[in-house]
Amino acid sequence: MGRVIVVGGGAAGMMAAYGAAECGHSVTLLEQNEKLGKKLYITGKGRCNVTNACEADGFFESVVSNPRFLYSAYYGFDNRSVMELLERAGCRLKVERGERVFPVSDHASDVTAALRRILDRSRVEVRLHARVESILTRERQPEAQPDRQESGRAKRESALQHMQIAGVRLEDGSEERADAVILATGGLSYPTTGSSGDGHRMARDLGHSVKDCVPSLVPFETSDKWCASLQGLSLKNVGLTLFDGEKKIYQGFGEMLFTHFGVSGPLVLSASAYYGRCRKEKETFCEIDLKPALTEEQLDRRILRDFEKNMNKNFQNALGGLYPARLIPVMIGLAGIAPDRKVHDVTSKERKRLAGLTKHLRLSVSGVRGFAEAIVTQGGVSVREVDPSTMESRLVRGLYFAGELLDLDALTGGFNLQIAWSTGHLAGESAGRRG
């Protein structure tokens, strides 16, 4: 019986340990924190959005970086598999708006408790306060090749994999030997949970490329001073489009929130997943569509009807049907129309300008908030150097990757956790077969 070591006790690491143990091998899970699944406790605002109950097409459409890489992992262990496993372990689940899956209790702790029961039943050895410093390797012994023609790619990969896993070295200097090591240390988001980038460092030390990491699913900072005056104002059922110069990067519909530094909320977080793709050679900006159900012409007719009803009122008192009260002074200022001007004096040109502003309320994006506020990390270990059918390194035999450590990320809604479950399970199964 071989030995598998899993480095990292988050979602991907726990699932990897389970997958490897199910193959009948000795599995040790090393976690540097005082408990497993520390990041799970704060996901979904403490409720843990376990996965998304959508069909497969919906999942892949929601993956932002390298969705095709996930085909084998997802179809081998999809959202239904995750839900069934957790419910068998005593964690009852429910499906909410947007097909988001949560524990019935609304407590993330019930998810981690179920996973711990799964690990215990699978006889996984869990060691807490165990920080891994480096991955140990040795020269790989050449294997006798069968008499068959190999593809050029197979020959190149065989030549690259001259190193083989030997084990890990811990922070205290001790060494643990293993036949396979699964690296599942997470990305850089929420560093208070232990996401330090150690996994990226260890991957680089072994020759792997790591794509630059940036915060994703994170609020935008803007340079528009009027945003701060709207701090706390939530807008529902609005449209948002992200532009890199004249190029449209993202378009969505939903809810957003003004903050003291810019904008946040589900719609903005989704847009931020595409911000890393902006070249930023020209201005990066957002346009908010406050009335997405109406065309600009329809909106102009709507404003005209409102004005006809209020033609003798001051301009500032005729906008209550269009905007939230706190937004009215901002829209007046941006429209360049005096607030005490009589409605019947507003020209057709000015009215059309107001309609255009309502459909294209522009915000200049100066950046995003940091990793401390980011739900996930965009970037990571290059998937070109990982076999998608096994999650094994193409450079080091017996080394596997799983979860946020890889250059994989998705939109909000449980999709990022599904990436962790799927890649973790595949890495565990593959390492278990090798071990």
C-alpha positions in Angstrom: 0.0 0.0 0.0 1.5 3.4 -1.1 1.4 6.6 0.9 -0.2 9.9 -0.4 0.4 13.3 1.3 -2.0 16.1 0.7 -0.7 19.6 1.5 -3.5 21.9 2.4 -6.8 21.2 4.3 -9.2 23.4 2.4 -12.0 22.3 0.1 -9.7 20.9 -2.6 -7.3 19.3 -0.1 -10.1 17.6 1.9 -11.7 16.2 -1.3 -8.3 15.1 -2.6 -7.6 13.2 0.7 -11.0 11.5 0.4 -10.4 10.6 -3.2 -7.0 9.1 -2.5 -8.2 7.2 0.6 -11.1 5.6 -1.3 -8.4 3.9 -3.5 -7.2 2.0 -0.3 -4.0 3.9 0.3 -2.5 5.5 3.4 -3.3 9.2 3.3 -1.9 12.0 5.4 -3.5 15.5 5.2 -1.2 18.3 6.4 -2.8 21.6 7.3 -0.9 24.6 8.7 -4.0 26.1 10.5 -5.6 25.1 13.8 -8.6 23.6 11.9 -9.6 22.3 8.5 -11.6 24.3 6.0 -10.9 27.7 7.5 -11.8 29.6 4.3 -15.1 27.6 4.0 -16.3 29.2 7.3 -16.4 32.6 5.6 -17.7 31.7 2.2 -21.2 32.7 1.3 -21.2 35.2 4.2 -20.8 32.3 6.6 -23.4 30.1 5.0 -21.0 28.3 2.5 -22.3 28.3 -1.1 -21.3 24.6 -1.6 -21.9 24.4 -5.3 -24.4 25.4 -8.0 -27.1 23.0 -9.1 -27.1 24.1 -12.8 -26.5 21.8 -15.7 -23.0 21.2 -17.0 -23.3 23.9 -19.7 -24.1 26.4 -17.0 -21.0 25.5 -15.0 -18.6 25.8 -17.9 -20.1 29.1 -19.0 -19.4 30.4 -15.5 -15.8 29.4 -15.5 -13.7 32.4 -16.5 -10.2 31.0 -16.9 -9.5 27.7 -18.7 -12.9 26.0 -18.7 -11.9 23.3 -21.1 -9.2 22.1 -18.7 -11.9 21.1 -16.3 -13.9 18.7 -18.6 -12.4 15.5 -17.1 -12.5 16.7 -13.5 -16.1 18.0 -13.7 -17.6 15.1 -15.5 -15.8 12.7 -13.1 -17.1 14.4 -10.0 -19.8 17.0 -10.7 -22.2 19.1 -8.6 -24.6 16.2 -8.1 -21.7 14.0 -6.8 -20.7 16.7 -4.3 -24.3 17.1 -3.1 -24.8 13.4 -2.7 -21.6 12.9 -0.8 -22.3 15.7 1.7 -25.9 14.6 2.3 -24.8 11.0 2.9 -22.4 12.5 5.5 -25.3 14.2 7.3 -25.2 17.7 5.8 -28.7 18.4 4.4 -28.7 20.9 1.5 -31.1 23.3 -0.2 -31.2 25.1 -3.5 -31.8 28.8 -3.6 -32.2 31.6 -6.2 -29.7 31.3 -9.0 -29.4 27.5 -8.3 -27.0 28.2 -5.4 -26.7 25.3 -3.0 -26.4 25.9 0.8 -26.6 23.8 3.9 -30.2 23.7 5.2 -28.9 25.0 8.5 -27.2 28.1 6.8 -24.1 27.2 8.8 -20.8 26.7 7.0 -19.6 24.7 10.0 -22.0 21.9 9.1 -20.2 21.5 5.7 -16.7 21.2 7.3 -18.1 18.9 10.0 -19.5 16.6 7.3 -16.2 16.6 5.4 -14.3 15.8 8.6 -16.7 12.8 9.1 -15.9 11.7 5.6 -12.2 11.9 6.2 -12.5 10.0 9.5 -14.5 7.2 7.9 -11.9 7.0 5.2 -9.2 6.7 7.8 -7.3 9.8 6.6 -4.6 11.0 9.1 -5.2 14.7 9.7 -2.3 16.7 11.1 -3.0 20.3 12.1 -0.4 23.0 12.7 1.8 21.2 10.1 3.3 23.7 7.7 5.1 22.3 4.7 8.2 24.1 3.7 9.1 22.3 0.5 8.5 19.3 -1.8 11.1 16.6 -1.9 12.0 14.9 -5.2 14.5 12.4 -6.5 15.8 11.4 -9.9 13.3 9.3 -11.6 14.3 5.8 -12.7 13.7 5.2 -16.4 10.9 2.8 -17.1 11.0 0.1 -19.7 8.9 1.3 -22.6 6.5 -1.1 -24.5 7.0 -1.7 -28.1 4.6 0.9 -29.4 4.6 4.2 -31.2 4.3 7.2 -28.8 3.0 10.6 -29.9 5.4 13.5 -30.0 3.7 15.0 -27.0 4.0 11.8 -25.0 7.7 11.7 -25.7 8.2 15.3 -24.6 6.3 14.8 -21.4 8.2 11.6 -20.7 11.5 13.5 -21.2 10.3 16.3 -18.9 9.3 14.1 -16.0 12.9 13.2 -15.0 12.0 14.0 -11.4 9.9 12.0 -9.1 8.2 12.8 -5.8 10.0 11.7 -2.6 8.0 13.4 0.1 7.8 16.8 1.9 9.9 18.8 4.3 8.0 20.5 7.1 8.8 23.9 8.7 10.3 22.2 11.8 12.9 20.4 9.5 11.3 17.0 9.7 10.7 15.0 6.5 7.8 12.8 5.5 8.2 10.3 2.7 5.5 9.6 0.1 4.8 8.0 -3.2 2.6 10.9 -4.3 2.0 14.5 -3.1 -1.1 16.6 -3.8 -0.5 20.3 -3.6 -3.8 22.1 -2.6 -2.6 25.2 -0.7 -5.1 27.6 -2.2 -4.4 31.0 -3.8 -3.8 34.4 -2.2 -7.4 35.6 -1.4 -8.3 36.0 2.3 -4.7 35.8 3.6 -6.0 35.6 7.2 -7.1 32.0 6.4 -3.5 31.0 5.6 -3.5 31.7 1.8 0.2 32.9 1.7 1.2 31.8 -1.7 3.4 29.0 -0.4 2.0 26.6 -3.0 3.0 28.9 -5.8 6.5 29.1 -4.4 6.9 25.4 -4.1 5.5 24.9 -7.6 8.1 27.4 -9.0 10.9 25.6 -7.1 10.0 22.5 -9.0 10.1 24.2 -12.4 6.5 25.1 -12.9 5.3 28.4 -14.4 2.9 30.5 -12.3 0.7 33.0 -14.1 0.6 36.4 -12.3 -2.0 36.3 -9.6 -4.6 39.1 -9.2 -7.6 39.5 -6.9 -10.9 38.4 -8.5 -14.5 38.6 -7.4 -13.6 41.8 -5.6 -15.0 45.4 -5.4 -13.9 48.1 -7.9 -12.2 51.3 -6.8 -13.3 54.4 -8.8 -12.0 57.9 -9.3 -15.4 59.5 -9.4 -15.8 61.6 -6.2 -19.6 61.5 -6.3 -19.5 57.7 -5.6 -18.6 58.3 -2.0 -21.7 60.5 -1.5 -23.8 57.4 -2.3 -22.1 55.1 0.2 -24.5 52.4 1.2 -27.0 52.9 -1.7 -27.9 49.6 -3.3 -29.3 49.4 -6.8 -31.3 46.4 -7.9 -32.1 45.2 -11.4 -29.5 47.3 -13.2 -27.2 46.6 -16.0 -23.4 47.0 -15.9 -20.9 46.9 -18.7 -17.1 46.9 -18.3 -15.0 48.6 -21.0 -11.3 48.5 -21.7 -11.0 51.6 -23.8 -13.7 51.0 -26.5 -13.6 47.2 -26.1 -16.5 45.6 -24.1 -15.1 43.1 -21.6 -18.2 42.2 -19.6 -21.9 42.8 -19.5 -24.3 41.7 -16.8 -27.5 42.4 -14.9 -28.2 42.3 -11.2 -27.5 44.2 -8.0 -24.7 46.5 -7.0 -23.7 48.7 -4.1 -22.0 52.1 -3.7 -19.1 52.3 -1.2 -16.7 54.9 0.2 -14.1 53.7 -2.3 -16.2 52.8 -5.4 -18.7 50.1 -6.1 -19.3 46.5 -4.9 -22.2 43.9 -4.9 -22.7 40.7 -6.9 -22.8 42.5 -10.3 -19.5 44.3 -9.7 -17.8 41.2 -8.3 -18.7 39.3 -11.5 -17.4 42.1 -13.6 -14.1 42.1 -11.7 -13.5 38.5 -12.9 -12.8 40.0 -16.3 -10.8 43.1 -15.1 -7.5 41.2 -15.2 -7.9 40.8 -18.9 -8.0 44.6 -19.4 -4.8 45.9 -21.1 -5.4 49.2 -19.3 -3.6 51.1 -22.1 -6.7 53.2 -22.3 -9.2 54.1 -19.7 -11.0 51.3 -18.0 -14.6 52.2 -17.1 -18.0 50.9 -16.3 -21.4 52.0 -17.6 -24.4 51.5 -15.4 -27.8 51.1 -17.1 -30.3 52.3 -14.5 -33.3 51.3 -16.7 -32.2 48.2 -18.6 -35.8 47.2 -19.5 -36.2 50.3 -21.7 -34.4 51.5 -24.8 -33.1 55.0 -24.8 -36.0 56.1 -27.0 -38.5 54.5 -24.7 -36.9 56.1 -21.7 -37.0 59.5 -23.3 -40.7 59.1 -23.8 -41.1 58.0 -20.2 -39.2 61.1 -19.0 -41.3 63.3 -21.2 -44.5 61.9 -19.7 -43.1 62.5 -16.2 -42.2 66.0 -17.2 -45.7 66.7 -18.6 -47.2 65.7 -15.2 -44.7 68.0 -13.3 -44.2 70.8 -15.8 -44.6 73.6 -13.2 -42.3 72.0 -10.6 -38.6 72.5 -10.2 -36.5 70.0 -12.1 -35.1 68.4 -8.8 -38.7 67.7 -7.7 -39.7 65.9 -10.9 -37.3 62.9 -10.8 -38.7 60.9 -7.9 -40.2 58.3 -10.3 -36.9 57.8 -12.0 -34.2 57.5 -9.4 -33.7 56.7 -5.7 -33.8 59.9 -3.6 -30.1 59.9 -2.9 -29.2 59.4 -6.5 -31.2 62.5 -7.7 -28.6 65.2 -6.7 -25.9 63.2 -8.5 -27.9 62.8 -11.7 -28.8 66.5 -11.7 -25.1 67.5 -11.3 -24.0 65.1 -14.0 -26.8 66.3 -16.4 -25.7 69.9 -15.9 -29.3 71.2 -15.4 -30.0 73.7 -12.6 -32.0 71.9 -9.8 -34.4 74.9 -9.4 -35.1 75.2 -13.1 -38.7 74.8 -14.0 -39.5 71.5 -15.8 -41.2 73.2 -18.7 -38.0 75.1 -19.4 -36.0 71.9 -19.9 -35.2 71.5 -23.6 -35.6 68.4 -25.7 -31.9 68.2 -26.1 -31.4 68.3 -22.3 -34.1 65.7 -21.7 -32.4 63.3 -24.2 -29.1 63.9 -22.5 -30.7 62.9 -19.2 -32.0 59.7 -20.8 -28.5 58.9 -22.2 -27.0 59.5 -18.8 -29.5 57.1 -17.2 -28.7 54.4 -19.7 -24.9 55.0 -19.6 -23.9 56.3 -16.1 -20.2 56.2 -16.4 -17.7 55.2 -13.6 -13.9 55.4 -14.1 -12.3 52.2 -12.7 -9.0 53.0 -11.1 -8.4 49.5 -9.7 -9.7 46.7 -7.6 -9.5 46.1 -3.8 -6.8 43.8 -2.6 -6.6 40.0 -1.8 -7.9 40.6 1.7 -11.3 41.4 0.1 -11.1 39.0 -2.9 -13.2 35.9 -2.9 -10.8 34.1 -5.2 -7.4 34.4 -6.9 -7.1 34.7 -10.7 -3.9 33.2 -12.0 -1.7 30.5 -10.6 0.0 27.3 -11.7 -0.1 27.1 -15.5 -2.6 24.4 -16.5 -0.4 23.8 -19.6 2.0 22.0 -17.3 -0.7 19.8 -15.7 -2.5 16.8 -17.2 -6.2 17.6 -17.2 -7.1 13.9 -17.1 -5.3 13.2 -13.8 -4.2 16.6 -12.3 -0.6 15.3 -12.3 2.3 17.5 -13.0 3.8 17.1 -16.5 7.2 18.0 -15.0 7.4 15.9 -11.7 6.1 12.4 -11.6 3.8 11.8 -8.6 3.1 15.5 -8.0 -0.6 16.6 -8.3 -2.4 20.0 -8.1 -5.9 20.9 -7.0 -8.1 23.9 -6.4 -7.4 27.6 -6.4 -3.6 27.0 -6.6 -4.2 26.4 -10.3 -5.0 29.1 -13.0 -8.7 28.4 -12.7 -11.4 30.7 -11.5 -15.1 31.3 -12.1 -18.0 33.7 -11.3 -19.8 33.8 -8.0 -22.6 31.3 -7.3 -20.7 28.2 -6.0 -18.7 27.6 -9.1 -15.3 28.2 -7.6 -16.0 25.7 -4.8 -17.1 23.2 -7.5 -13.7 23.7 -9.2 -12.1 22.8 -5.9 -14.3 19.7 -5.3 -13.8 18.4 -8.9 -10.1 19.0 -9.2 -9.5 17.7 -5.7 -11.4 14.5 -6.2 -9.6 13.8 -9.5 -6.2 14.5 -8.1 -6.9 12.2 -5.1 -8.2 9.4 -7.3 -5.2 9.7 -9.6 -2.7 9.8 -6.8 -4.4 6.9 -5.2 -4.1 4.8 -8.3 -0.4 5.6 -8.6 0.3 5.1 -4.9 
